């Protein structure tokens, strides 16, 4: 893990003869700590054989999607549209949209080629690159885009900016 992330996390640990850093930088919402813990989980997961005790304590990665969400993701990644998935699974399209959105937020691979025509993807990324961040502003720039399409590009762009390509 990057040394600044490791230092940030270590400063919050308490151990024998060490009560953590007295010069902690405020992390009001806890996002930096959450990100650091996620980095630690990645390190432990990538080095399970060398960190057996920590891996057992942690328990390993867990799929955050429910079974129906996982099925929606599998079907979209096979090339099915949201409408086709909804009909096949006897669910509302909005439910399938939520499954796909959650998968993207969790960093799972989502087949964007099925959900975003090439020109639309480029237009949405261009809106993001122009500084538009709010859904309404982006959709005003690309009015044919659905909420899911805008959200998928927002997630993609945020992950790239934060270097979370994993």
Beta strands, then each sheet from edge to edge (+ up, - down):
end
